[in-house]
Amino acid sequence: MGITELNHINIRTCKMEETKDFFVNIVGLQIGWRPDFDSHGYWLYCDDVPIVHLSGSDPGGEPRTNHSGRGGGLDHIGLFANNLITMEETLQSNNIIYRKCLASGGKLIQVFFLDPNGVQVELGFDAVREGITPENFEVVDAPGLGV
């Protein structure tokens, strides 16, 4: 048996619409087809792949997706993206705190921020494609974010 791809991640949330709006309006995923389950939720797509599933969490129960679990289990969601300038403008205009750093010997730009449930999202950008060099890169620091 050989793994060929990551199929999806699932976020359980009591903030369904806020989380859906975040991943659509901030991250840039699209709402797509989802089977007719008994419960409310969304499948959020990158092109034709449903990579983020949202499902309801029992508001009276223990949270299954929580910020305090970061680092002790699933630490973050990592996605690759294009157009760093537009992403930073989107984050800033929505008052989302983020961290931006240069990694992999200056080849990769990492942007970290939290979704409405406290799930850390990492967006990776190709530095060459974005026109970024170690000389023109501007660090954005935010305590508690990043790897």
C-alpha positions, 0 to 999 in steps of 0.5 A: 500500500502506498499513500498517494495524496492527502484527501482532506482535513475536517474541522468540527466547529460551532462557528459553521458560517463564520468558519466557512466564510473565513476559508472562502473569503480569506483563504480562497477556497470554494464551496462545492458538492457535499453528500446529503448527510443528516448534519449541516456542513460544507466541503471547501474546494481548491479547484476540483478537490474538496480539501477542507470539510466542515462539520458541526460540533456539539455546542454542549460537548467537548470541542474536538477542534481547539487551539489549545491542542495545537502542537500536541496533535494536529498542529496546522493546515499547510497549503501552497498559494500564489499572490502574496501581496493580495493575501497580505492585503486580505489579511490586513483588511480583515484585521487578521493577525499573521506571521510572515517568515522566509524559510528553506534558505530563502526559497519559501515564504510562510504566512501563518494565521488562525481560523475562527476556531483557533486552527492554525493555517500556513500558506506557503509561497514560492519566493522566486515566483513572488519576486522575493529575495532575502534582501527585499523580504519584510518579516511580520512577527506575531507571537504564538504563530508559526512552527 
